[in-house]
Amino acid sequence: MAIGDIRETGRKSEHFAEYVWVSYADGTQEPEPQEDEMRITVGIGEHLPVVISSGKAALWRMSAYID
């Protein structure tokens, strides 16, 4: 997995990395997540989460590796 790759809610992260919200898995973008939900940190083997405020599955773009 490389920076810029997109993964869906429920998939395991292969790296300790930061992800940025792209859209909901159903292709919609509303309601927009809260500001603090737009960028997440996920550990190795952790599942990418749903957006809590909407309860919807999302597409996440990996934006950075974390050491």
ZIHUPE-V443546 format. One record per pair of residues at least 4 apart in sequence whose ideal C-beta (glycine too) atoms are under 6 Angstrom apart, sorted by the first residue. I is the first residue (numbers start at 1). J is the second residue. If there is no record, write none. Layout:
i=I j=J
i=I j=J
//
This chain:
i=1 j=5
i=1 j=14
i=3 j=62
i=5 j=62
i=6 j=59
i=6 j=61
i=7 j=11
i=7 j=48
i=7 j=60
i=8 j=25
i=8 j=59
i=9 j=48
i=9 j=50
i=9 j=57
i=9 j=58
i=10 j=47
i=11 j=48
i=12 j=45
i=12 j=47
i=13 j=42
i=13 j=46
i=15 j=65
i=16 j=43
i=16 j=44
i=16 j=66
i=17 j=62
i=17 j=65
i=17 j=66
i=18 j=41
i=18 j=63
i=18 j=64
i=19 j=40
i=19 j=60
i=19 j=62
i=20 j=39
i=20 j=61
i=20 j=63
i=21 j=33
i=21 j=38
i=21 j=58
i=22 j=59
i=22 j=61
i=23 j=29
i=23 j=59
i=24 j=28
i=24 j=56
i=24 j=58
i=25 j=57
i=25 j=59
i=31 j=54
i=33 j=37
i=33 j=38
i=33 j=51
i=33 j=53
i=34 j=53
i=37 j=51
i=42 j=46
i=48 j=60
i=50 j=55
i=50 j=57
i=51 j=56
i=51 j=58
//
